[in-house]
Amino acid sequence: MKASADHHVLVTGGAGFIGSHTVDVLMARGCRVLVVDDLSTGYMANLARWRDHPRLTVLKADITDDLAGHLKHATASMGPLDRIIHFAAQTAVPLSVDDPANDIRVNLGGTAQVLEYARRNGIAKIVFASSSAVYDDDAPVPVSEASLARPASPYGISKLSGEFYLDYYSRYFGLKFTALRFMNVYGPRQDPKSHYSGVISIFMDRAVTGAPITIFDDGEQTRDFVFVTDVAQAVVGACLDNRGDGEIINIGTGLEVSVNLIARTILELAQSNSPITYAPARVGDIRRSVTTMDKATRSLGFVPQVKLREGLDQTLAWVRAEAVSVSSSV
Ligand SMILES: NC(=O)c1ccc[n+]([C@@H]2O[C@H](COP(=O)([O-])OP(=O)(O)OC[C@H]3O[C@@H](n4cnc5c(N)ncnc54)[C@H](O)[C@@H]3O)[C@@H](O)[C@H]2O)c1
């Protein structure tokens, strides 16, 4: 088995929220890393701590646009890649409902380019960022990987289709893969200003600025919130340590938390008086979401390290620091 330092890993979407935390783990393990990101929702600032590091290359490019051509140039100087972590995607459920064709173009079209590159270039393993959005409300709660995957949105369909592509490339071309179905990931660097954002970063941003917090539906819908550094460790374990080969695995905490409870806890932590308002439920949002942990524990040795309150504290500290840096740069 290669030492981590011998790996050269392509991270698509590596300037994004989960991608940049994953780059942090790969860099800390001594890998060479090539990030391909079009910066549509990601930021170079997310990779600032590695700026000018000789083991990191960042390529601003769209994965749906001649990925192989872009990578040919980059690998000519940096050497061949041997692993891929594929995050780059259109990530907003509501946008996929409004524009399914674009969701297909980026999520399926992009994944097809990544997989073809992997097949033609002898990539040893690919880890794919799938989503709990592959399950709908009919799946029993807590949801396990054996539950029926029947997505309630075009975004969920594109993620599930990506998994089928992985299975096909594995069976017919021997490409090793792990697909990780993330539950609701939260933490520092999740952009609260974008409509792609997670509920925690949006609520925190509003709590800190005193703006009203809008909850869609009655707030008793539940989610399984998993901290981003735990997710990054699971991804890198699957990528470098050959864990979960050929498997599709839910990544969460196993704890079911209501959106109302999250909003109240954030207001308390931020010592905020932001009012809470309610709006109609959105198409494609499911009512309950929480995962079983058996497969993640068994196949990846995954045990989340960061408890919800601790993760909220860390996220709040980041949201506050961002608010200060934005106001001081205006
Ligand atoms: N955040 C979550 O709770 C969550 C849950 C389930 C699945 N996921 C999946 O995890 C992955 C990462 O999500 P995230 O929350 O970090 O989102 P993000 O928006 O921060 O990251 C996506 C990154 O991909 C880049 N990108 C988008 N389209 C691209 C393209 N065509 N070419 C190159 N780069 C492109 C963006 O600029 C961004 O840096 C996505 O695949 C997402 O669907 C996230």
The ligand as a MOL file (V3000), in Angstrom:
LIG
                    3D

  0  0  0     0  0            999 V3000
M  V30 BEGIN CTAB
M  V30 COUNTS 44 48 0 0 0
M  V30 BEGIN ATOM
M  V30 1 N -23.6060 20.3890 2.2880 0
M  V30 2 C -24.4150 19.3440 2.4410 0
M  V30 3 O -25.1530 19.2530 3.4320 0
M  V30 4 C -24.4450 18.2310 1.4270 0
M  V30 5 C -25.3400 17.1650 1.6330 0
M  V30 6 C -25.3790 16.1430 0.7000 0
M  V30 7 C -24.5210 16.1490 -0.3820 0
M  V30 8 N -23.6750 17.1940 -0.5700 0 CHG=1
M  V30 9 C -22.7980 17.1620 -1.7500 0
M  V30 10 O -21.4540 17.4080 -1.3410 0
M  V30 11 C -20.7650 18.0990 -2.3930 0
M  V30 12 C -20.1270 19.3670 -1.8410 0
M  V30 13 O -21.1710 20.2230 -1.3750 0
M  V30 14 P -20.8860 21.5570 -0.5640 0
M  V30 15 O -21.9500 21.6700 0.4520 0
M  V30 16 O -19.4690 21.5910 -0.1600 0 CHG=-1
M  V30 17 O -21.2110 22.6540 -1.6630 0
M  V30 18 P -20.3060 23.8100 -2.2860 0
M  V30 19 O -21.2120 24.5780 -3.2030 0
M  V30 20 O -19.6010 24.5740 -1.2290 0
M  V30 21 O -19.2490 22.9890 -3.1180 0
M  V30 22 C -19.4070 22.6570 -4.4790 0
M  V30 23 C -18.1340 23.1180 -5.1880 0
M  V30 24 O -18.1950 22.6850 -6.5490 0
M  V30 25 C -17.8430 23.7800 -7.3840 0
M  V30 26 N -18.5130 23.5550 -8.6740 0
M  V30 27 C -19.8420 23.5830 -8.9230 0
M  V30 28 N -20.0750 23.3130 -10.2180 0
M  V30 29 C -18.8620 23.1080 -10.7980 0
M  V30 30 C -18.4260 22.7920 -12.1080 0
M  V30 31 N -19.3040 22.6320 -13.1070 0
M  V30 32 N -17.1060 22.6480 -12.3500 0
M  V30 33 C -16.2010 22.8180 -11.3360 0
M  V30 34 N -16.5450 23.1110 -10.0760 0
M  V30 35 C -17.8550 23.2570 -9.7980 0
M  V30 36 C -18.3100 25.0130 -6.6570 0
M  V30 37 O -17.6470 26.1980 -7.0560 0
M  V30 38 C -18.0020 24.6470 -5.2120 0
M  V30 39 O -16.6780 25.0020 -4.8520 0
M  V30 40 C -21.7860 18.3420 -3.4960 0
M  V30 41 O -21.6620 17.3100 -4.4500 0
M  V30 42 C -23.1080 18.2300 -2.7710 0
M  V30 43 O -24.1490 17.8350 -3.6440 0
M  V30 44 C -23.6140 18.2370 0.3070 0
M  V30 END ATOM
M  V30 BEGIN BOND
M  V30 1 1 1 2
M  V30 2 2 2 3
M  V30 3 1 2 4
M  V30 4 1 4 5
M  V30 5 2 4 44
M  V30 6 2 5 6
M  V30 7 1 6 7
M  V30 8 2 7 8
M  V30 9 1 8 9
M  V30 10 1 8 44
M  V30 11 1 9 10
M  V30 12 1 9 42
M  V30 13 1 10 11
M  V30 14 1 11 12
M  V30 15 1 11 40
M  V30 16 1 12 13
M  V30 17 1 13 14
M  V30 18 2 14 15
M  V30 19 1 14 16
M  V30 20 1 14 17
M  V30 21 1 17 18
M  V30 22 2 18 19
M  V30 23 1 18 20
M  V30 24 1 18 21
M  V30 25 1 21 22
M  V30 26 1 22 23
M  V30 27 1 23 24
M  V30 28 1 23 38
M  V30 29 1 24 25
M  V30 30 1 25 26
M  V30 31 1 25 36
M  V30 32 1 26 27
M  V30 33 1 26 35
M  V30 34 2 27 28
M  V30 35 1 28 29
M  V30 36 1 29 30
M  V30 37 2 29 35
M  V30 38 1 30 31
M  V30 39 2 30 32
M  V30 40 1 32 33
M  V30 41 2 33 34
M  V30 42 1 34 35
M  V30 43 1 36 37
M  V30 44 1 36 38
M  V30 45 1 38 39
M  V30 46 1 40 41
M  V30 47 1 40 42
M  V30 48 1 42 43
M  V30 END BOND
M  V30 END CTAB
M  END
